[in-house]
Amino acid sequence: DVKVTQSSRYLVKRTGEKVFLECVQDMDHENMFWYRQDPGLGLRLIYFSYDVKMKEKGDIPEGYSVSREKKERFSLILESASTNQTSMYLCVIQGVNTEAFFGQGTRLTVV
Amino acid sequence: AQSVTQLGSHVSVSEGALVLLRCNYSSSVPPYLFWYVQYPNQGLQLLLKYTTGATLVKGINGFEAEFKKSETSFHLTKPSAHMSDAAEYFCAVSDNQGGKLIFGQGTELSVKP
């Protein structure tokens, strides 16, 4: 079974904190994506990566950055958390010509 | 740029009635199209997908969708709704099988007894 593991299921952080969300996969897939899911807005793409040390902005990258130092790990960084970043964050992986696999999600609350 | 529009954020049907969830997309290249379902407090699960070939695609749980290029649509249907179909449904488009997915806003399906 493919495993996409997100480091935390629930997180509560204070405004202004630097927040790290980690995603690790065990399938050697090239493509990794970070989305946020909000009611009525669906899933919106924040950043993605097709290779180690490669990153591309998605549709809503403002306030976020990413790091991919190793193929299996893709980190989402909130440089200075704000209340409007309270959301469910989903890590997704895909290989070339394979299905998408979703992590269990991290529900982040910024207070 | 690709985009997806799902018409209707909430759809309510009676048990046994036809389910129709609408999805329209825009894409400058031949699209890959997907429907995902999310049951309460669960992750997203692939229902069905269109890549190439036959335009009528059958998925799990009796759902199917038809790719209509002339209408840029990929509507999801099921002939007879079941209570267990109550969930949120997401349509998504990609420009290739492994590339980024662009999702619609989601449609919440309620099924009345």
Contacts between the chains, C-beta under 8 A, distances in Angstrom:
chain1	res1	chain2	res2	distance
A	30	B	98	7.3
A	31	B	98	5.3
A	31	B	99	7.1
A	31	B	100	7.9
A	33	B	100	6.1
A	33	B	101	7.4
A	35	B	103	7.6
A	40	B	9	6.2
A	40	B	105	6.2
A	40	B	106	7.5
A	41	B	105	6.0
A	42	B	6	7.8
A	42	B	90	6.0
A	42	B	103	4.4
A	42	B	104	5.5
A	42	B	105	4.3
A	42	B	106	4.7
A	43	B	44	7.9
A	43	B	90	6.8
A	43	B	92	8.0
A	43	B	101	7.7
A	43	B	103	4.2
A	44	B	103	7.5
A	45	B	100	5.9
A	45	B	101	7.6
A	45	B	102	6.9
A	48	B	100	5.4
A	58	B	100	7.0
A	59	B	102	7.8
A	90	B	43	7.9
A	90	B	44	7.8
A	92	B	101	7.2
A	94	B	97	7.6
A	94	B	98	4.5
A	94	B	99	7.5
A	95	B	98	5.9
A	96	B	97	6.9
A	96	B	98	4.3
A	97	B	97	4.4
A	97	B	98	6.0
A	98	B	97	7.0
A	98	B	98	6.4
A	99	B	46	6.1
A	100	B	34	7.9
A	100	B	46	7.3
A	100	B	101	6.2
A	102	B	43	4.9
A	102	B	44	5.1
A	103	B	43	7.7
A	104	B	43	6.0
A	105	B	43	6.6
